């Protein structure tokens, strides 16, 4: 199963444990995580279903290729990190 790790900044707003999903593509994996925690969707995706500008996803150490379709392939043991950019100085 692929392992989705959400940034700890989201923990201020909702419970974001590591989510293990059996999904062949990133979009399906995210949808499975959102089914478990529906409020998470609004922090990660915009109203059109694309990644929010301040969100970056890494799959097995490489940045996801596409921010709208989210069709990157996942391996059964992929490590997926969903991160929010931090601002400030």
C-alpha positions in Angstrom: 0.0 0.0 0.0 1.1 3.5 -0.7 1.7 5.7 2.4 0.5 9.3 2.3 2.1 11.6 4.8 0.5 15.0 5.4 2.4 18.1 6.7 2.2 18.7 10.4 1.0 22.3 9.8 -2.4 20.8 9.0 -2.5 19.2 12.5 -3.5 22.5 13.9 -6.8 22.3 12.0 -7.6 18.5 11.8 -6.4 15.0 12.4 -3.9 14.1 9.7 -2.4 10.7 10.3 -0.4 8.8 7.8 -2.9 7.2 5.4 -2.2 3.9 3.8 -4.1 3.4 0.5 -4.2 0.8 -2.3 -4.3 3.1 -5.3 -2.5 3.0 -8.7 -2.5 6.8 -9.2 -2.1 9.9 -7.1 -5.6 11.2 -7.6 -7.1 7.9 -6.4 -4.8 7.9 -3.4 -5.8 11.5 -2.5 -9.5 10.7 -2.9 -9.2 7.7 -0.6 -7.5 10.0 2.0 -10.3 12.6 1.6 -12.9 9.9 2.1 -11.4 9.2 5.5 -10.9 13.0 6.4 -13.3 15.1 4.1 -12.1 18.5 5.5 -8.6 17.7 4.3 -9.7 18.2 0.6 -10.1 22.0 1.0 -6.6 22.4 2.4 -5.0 20.4 -0.4 -7.1 21.1 -3.5 -8.8 24.2 -4.9 -12.4 24.5 -6.1 -11.5 23.0 -9.5 -9.7 20.0 -7.9 -6.2 21.1 -8.7 -3.4 21.4 -6.1 -3.5 24.7 -4.2 -0.6 27.0 -5.1 0.9 26.5 -1.7 0.9 22.7 -1.8 3.6 20.5 -3.1 3.6 16.7 -3.4 6.6 14.4 -3.6 6.3 10.8 -4.6 9.3 8.6 -3.7 11.5 11.7 -3.5 10.4 13.3 -6.9 8.0 16.2 -7.2 4.6 15.2 -8.8 4.6 16.0 -12.5 1.2 17.6 -12.9 -0.9 19.8 -10.5 -4.4 19.4 -12.1 -4.9 15.9 -13.3 -2.7 14.3 -10.6 -2.2 11.1 -12.6 1.3 10.2 -11.3 1.7 6.5 -10.9 2.2 5.0 -7.5 4.0 1.8 -6.6 2.5 -0.5 -3.9 5.1 0.8 -1.4 5.3 4.5 -2.6 6.0 7.2 0.0 3.9 10.3 -0.8 4.5 13.5 1.1 1.9 16.3 0.9 3.5 19.5 2.0 2.3 23.1 2.5 4.7 25.9 1.7 5.6 28.1 4.7 6.0 31.8 4.3 7.6 34.4 6.6 11.1 35.3 7.5 
